Amino acid sequence: MDSAPQGRDDRTTTGSDFLQLRIGDAPPGGLSDWLADRLRLAISDGRLPIGARLPATRVLAAELRVSRGVVTETYQRLIEDGHVAGRGRAGTVVVAAPLTVPAPERPPRPTGISAVFAGEPDTEVFEALRATSARFDLSPGLPDLAAFPRAAWLRAERTVLSSLSATDLGYGDPRGAPALQVAVSHWLARNRGIRVQPREVVVVAGVAQALALLAQVLTTRGITTVAVEDPGSLGARQQLQVWGLTTPPVPVDGDGLRVDALRRSGAPAVLLTPAHQFPTGVVLDGERRRELMSWAADGGLVIEDDYDAEHRYDRSPVPALHSMLAEHVCYAGSVSKLLAPALRVGWVIPPAMLHDDVVAAKRNSDLGNAVLPQLALARLMESGEMERHLRMVRRRHRVRRDAMIAAVRRHLPGAVVHGAAAGLHLMITFSTPVDDAELAMAALAADVKVQPLSWHRQRPGAPGLVLGYAASAPSDIEAGMAALGGALRALL
Amino acid sequence: MDSAPQGRDDRTTTGSDFLQLRIGDAPPGGLSDWLADRLRLAISDGRLPIGARLPATRVLAAELRVSRGVVTETYQRLIEDGHVAGRGRAGTVVVAAPLTVPAPERPPRPTGISAVFAGEPDTEVFEALRATSARFDLSPGLPDLAAFPRAAWLRAERTVLSSLSATDLGYGDPRGAPALQVAVSHWLARNRGIRVQPREVVVVAGVAQALALLAQVLTTRGITTVAVEDPGSLGARQQLQVWGLTTPPVPVDGDGLRVDALRRSGAPAVLLTPAHQFPTGVVLDGERRRELMSWAADGGLVIEDDYDAEHRYDRSPVPALHSMLAEHVCYAGSVSKLLAPALRVGWVIPPAMLHDDVVAAKRNSDLGNAVLPQLALARLMESGEMERHLRMVRRRHRVRRDAMIAAVRRHLPGAVVHGAAAGLHLMITFSTPVDDAELAMAALAADVKVQPLSWHRQRPGAPGLVLGYAASAPSDIEAGMAALGGALRALL
């Protein structure tokens, strides 16, 4: 060895110059672990290059004042994991180094204001928008997260943890925990007019996963086109596209999806949001529902994204399409707008002929949702806590919606507010020719996050914004909208 | 109307013969909701067929002793949702019925004993085996679930719920919660000799999802073959196959994967379990590790399934392959064997060049794992509770392993026990020519669940069984093995 080992006398600094090993650093009882780690590190960072010879076990043991067995065991472990090899009289030699080329720094995504709104939005655009910080977040998609029933959730978890069996902790059913299948079927009967057997419910990780699974099932069956609403959710359209589907646009008017245009499109399936269309807020009217049913009866598949149907304020509930068309509707819902997106729990009720395929796709994706949160959610649903929570947030959301409409009138006098008194967002359009992506960019510069309507359009149309109000206090809505109004005036 | 409405005088039974509506059934303040529900139900079940005329609003209101506005509003809602239509003087008529063809009963899967073990195992075979009941479950794959640290988990949840921000409840990062990325990087450094930056860790829903995501990434890049160990995990092989990969077998011997055979196979990638091979229990030895590193350096991709590496008893830890080959190894691990499969949490550390693709696949799959369990797990890992739990179950598992080895010697005297003192299962082989699927079937008839080794083989080989011991008390292991021995003797 080049660096000749020299013993030290001070017990606390006993060690070896070899790699500056200080026995005082080693945890009691873990000498061999410690020594192996230090050697691996040195091999990895090049201090012990390939070909380097390790000190003789006798020498190193003496230097470290440890038994020779400790060093022998350490070397044996390095031999076992392939870093070093015994070379007889030539000693123990480094033969392989961990390749620790540091992972190249990924170029940080430009999260500046212009990057989010410049060009066509890609599949990372929602993350990019979330990653930007702004004092007022009026982007759509979130319920009032501050109202999340933390205490009720914890109580439910405690009950679940004290009552589940060891078997419940094993691999679960890819269809979902039976208790949640039952609770969802009850919830849908009470709140959405849907009558299903619990076994028809497939628990998934939210509507995004529901669309992924369906896309897999449909493409396997040769269906590569799913028509979507226009304007319609950019995120949903992207999700279908990344799974290989084309998504021709079907116009939405004041009565909802134009079923005549759907029929002309020749698409074999359609994804829509009938209860509260995203982003227009329109409710699919009775005549259109009948037309759609007739289209479906001719062989079309309806994918019903019931994403915020439980949020309505001064209008009657509209039952889910599924209640009319069970054999032709694949129903999807989630708790993302009821409780929180972070829970990643949703459900699909596929038509009977697709059920087994959807279950197989779920199994192949992840073997099924996590069990504990499913059981906790089932308790919240069956105990009435969910409805209690929903009534509470509905009151808050309604006040916030009113605050936003008032603020639109006050600060954006030329804007038209669209949609029914429901949901968690508003759409506004402008009659003046303003570039809404530019407006959203200017708003972000003024500390207000909003989404441009053009994100959610496939064909040209009036400029506008999609504004979420559920997650902001009325005073923040007012202040944010005032700043937005300023940004708009500066652009015109 | 055929059934002439007749008013009743008794307030509590005020109602209408029409559909046997009893106003006493209606909740106070929800008359219109209630009435709409009853009408929809009647339309749905055929009591009000298409073409049926509803009572005049005036008449029904009088019968029910409610204001006419309630009935008008109800009819309006049914018009909106497309069930009925106004026909002027002809009144209000049912025009569409919900299609409530009951979902056909799926033929129940034959879960009898012979069904599970007859023929080639399909992707539902593990669920089928779980669904069969047996007094002694000695099938592999589960840790000691009775030891799940329920109190510690609940404490972690409480801390998380009391400290998270509202933003944490929104859509999370598809890469995983930053706190868990950090905790996993620390865990892997402490326990598996892996040094990674937290941002290199991608949180997934277990190793099954890791394989699904990787398969998607690889096939997109034109890689359609991933070699697997033989014998090797049937479940992992099926998972790769359902995502379109072919899985040529590479033999495993007493030193682990035969890298020479891997090289000859020409496969561009290999999935293996180097720390404790499934099912043989062999540890990949130092020479093989070096050979594999050399194969990888020539362009091969190693997928390291580190599925039960933390469970070792009287042997030294072997660091993960990833610690030597970071740029060529995709590392995957999970808490399924550390805590419980029901949690559905795992992690992948892809090589840098695949990182962004794996993240995109995770985003497209489900937008990311649920946040609350990630944060709870991060706390368990960072607080030392996980290591405490691991030490505790390690002691229990070791006793159970010893009990099983003793029981094999006692009740299956001809069987050979394979593998290192690690993991959660044993492999045994028989020198006598017995059909191991038949033996597993006979064992199940004798109330003992085991897996035939042939499930996990692609090429012919000695018959055997894969036996899980971690989830059973020593007395159950002894009794189950005695019953298994009886089943074997009856077959020979």
Chai-1 contact restraints between the chains, C-beta under 6 A:
chainA,res_idxA,chainB,res_idxB,connection_type,confidence,min_distance_angstrom,max_distance_angstrom,comment,restraint_id
A,R77,B,S316,contact,1.0,0.0,6.0,A-B,restraint_1
A,I79,B,G286,contact,1.0,0.0,6.0,A-B,restraint_2
A,E80,B,G286,contact,1.0,0.0,6.0,A-B,restraint_3
A,D81,B,V318,contact,1.0,0.0,6.0,A-B,restraint_4
A,D81,B,P319,contact,1.0,0.0,6.0,A-B,restraint_5
A,G82,B,G286,contact,1.0,0.0,6.0,A-B,restraint_6
A,G82,B,R289,contact,1.0,0.0,6.0,A-B,restraint_7
A,G82,B,R290,contact,1.0,0.0,6.0,A-B,restraint_8
A,A96,B,R290,contact,1.0,0.0,6.0,A-B,restraint_9
A,P98,B,S323,contact,1.0,0.0,6.0,A-B,restraint_10
A,P98,B,M324,contact,1.0,0.0,6.0,A-B,restraint_11
A,L99,B,L325,contact,1.0,0.0,6.0,A-B,restraint_12
A,L99,B,A326,contact,1.0,0.0,6.0,A-B,restraint_13
A,L99,B,E327,contact,1.0,0.0,6.0,A-B,restraint_14
A,T100,B,A326,contact,1.0,0.0,6.0,A-B,restraint_15
A,V101,B,E327,contact,1.0,0.0,6.0,A-B,restraint_16
A,A103,B,E200,contact,1.0,0.0,6.0,A-B,restraint_17
A,A103,B,A352,contact,1.0,0.0,6.0,A-B,restraint_18
A,P104,B,A352,contact,1.0,0.0,6.0,A-B,restraint_19
A,L142,B,G170,contact,1.0,0.0,6.0,A-B,restraint_20
A,L145,B,A166,contact,1.0,0.0,6.0,A-B,restraint_21
A,L145,B,L169,contact,1.0,0.0,6.0,A-B,restraint_22
A,A146,B,A166,contact,1.0,0.0,6.0,A-B,restraint_23
A,F148,B,L169,contact,1.0,0.0,6.0,A-B,restraint_24
A,R150,B,L161,contact,1.0,0.0,6.0,A-B,restraint_25
A,L154,B,R158,contact,1.0,0.0,6.0,A-B,restraint_26
A,L154,B,L161,contact,1.0,0.0,6.0,A-B,restraint_27
A,E157,B,E157,contact,1.0,0.0,6.0,A-B,restraint_28
A,R158,B,L154,contact,1.0,0.0,6.0,A-B,restraint_29
A,L161,B,R150,contact,1.0,0.0,6.0,A-B,restraint_30
A,L161,B,L154,contact,1.0,0.0,6.0,A-B,restraint_31
A,A166,B,L145,contact,1.0,0.0,6.0,A-B,restraint_32
A,A166,B,A146,contact,1.0,0.0,6.0,A-B,restraint_33
A,L169,B,L145,contact,1.0,0.0,6.0,A-B,restraint_34
A,L169,B,F148,contact,1.0,0.0,6.0,A-B,restraint_35
A,L169,B,A340,contact,1.0,0.0,6.0,A-B,restraint_36
A,L169,B,A342,contact,1.0,0.0,6.0,A-B,restraint_37
A,G170,B,L142,contact,1.0,0.0,6.0,A-B,restraint_38
A,G170,B,P341,contact,1.0,0.0,6.0,A-B,restraint_39
A,Y171,B,P341,contact,1.0,0.0,6.0,A-B,restraint_40
A,G172,B,A342,contact,1.0,0.0,6.0,A-B,restraint_41
A,E200,B,A103,contact,1.0,0.0,6.0,A-B,restraint_42
A,A205,B,D366,contact,1.0,0.0,6.0,A-B,restraint_43
A,A208,B,L367,contact,1.0,0.0,6.0,A-B,restraint_44
A,Q209,B,D366,contact,1.0,0.0,6.0,A-B,restraint_45
A,A212,B,S365,contact,1.0,0.0,6.0,A-B,restraint_46
A,V242,B,N364,contact,1.0,0.0,6.0,A-B,restraint_47
A,G286,B,I79,contact,1.0,0.0,6.0,A-B,restraint_48
A,G286,B,E80,contact,1.0,0.0,6.0,A-B,restraint_49
A,G286,B,D81,contact,1.0,0.0,6.0,A-B,restraint_50
A,G286,B,G82,contact,1.0,0.0,6.0,A-B,restraint_51
A,R289,B,G82,contact,1.0,0.0,6.0,A-B,restraint_52
A,R290,B,G82,contact,1.0,0.0,6.0,A-B,restraint_53
A,R290,B,A96,contact,1.0,0.0,6.0,A-B,restraint_54
A,S316,B,R77,contact,1.0,0.0,6.0,A-B,restraint_55
A,V318,B,D81,contact,1.0,0.0,6.0,A-B,restraint_56
A,P319,B,D81,contact,1.0,0.0,6.0,A-B,restraint_57
A,S323,B,P98,contact,1.0,0.0,6.0,A-B,restraint_58
A,M324,B,P98,contact,1.0,0.0,6.0,A-B,restraint_59
A,L325,B,L99,contact,1.0,0.0,6.0,A-B,restraint_60
A,A326,B,L99,contact,1.0,0.0,6.0,A-B,restraint_61
A,E327,B,L99,contact,1.0,0.0,6.0,A-B,restraint_62
A,E327,B,V101,contact,1.0,0.0,6.0,A-B,restraint_63
A,A340,B,L169,contact,1.0,0.0,6.0,A-B,restraint_64
A,P341,B,G170,contact,1.0,0.0,6.0,A-B,restraint_65
A,P341,B,Y171,contact,1.0,0.0,6.0,A-B,restraint_66
A,A342,B,L169,contact,1.0,0.0,6.0,A-B,restraint_67
A,A342,B,G172,contact,1.0,0.0,6.0,A-B,restraint_68
A,A342,B,V371,contact,1.0,0.0,6.0,A-B,restraint_69
A,L343,B,A370,contact,1.0,0.0,6.0,A-B,restraint_70
A,R344,B,A370,contact,1.0,0.0,6.0,A-B,restraint_71
A,A352,B,A103,contact,1.0,0.0,6.0,A-B,restraint_72
A,A352,B,P104,contact,1.0,0.0,6.0,A-B,restraint_73
A,N364,B,V242,contact,1.0,0.0,6.0,A-B,restraint_74
A,S365,B,A212,contact,1.0,0.0,6.0,A-B,restraint_75
A,D366,B,A205,contact,1.0,0.0,6.0,A-B,restraint_76
A,D366,B,Q209,contact,1.0,0.0,6.0,A-B,restraint_77
A,L367,B,A208,contact,1.0,0.0,6.0,A-B,restraint_78
A,A370,B,L343,contact,1.0,0.0,6.0,A-B,restraint_79
A,A370,B,R344,contact,1.0,0.0,6.0,A-B,restraint_80
A,A370,B,P373,contact,1.0,0.0,6.0,A-B,restraint_81
A,V371,B,A342,contact,1.0,0.0,6.0,A-B,restraint_82
A,P373,B,A370,contact,1.0,0.0,6.0,A-B,restraint_83
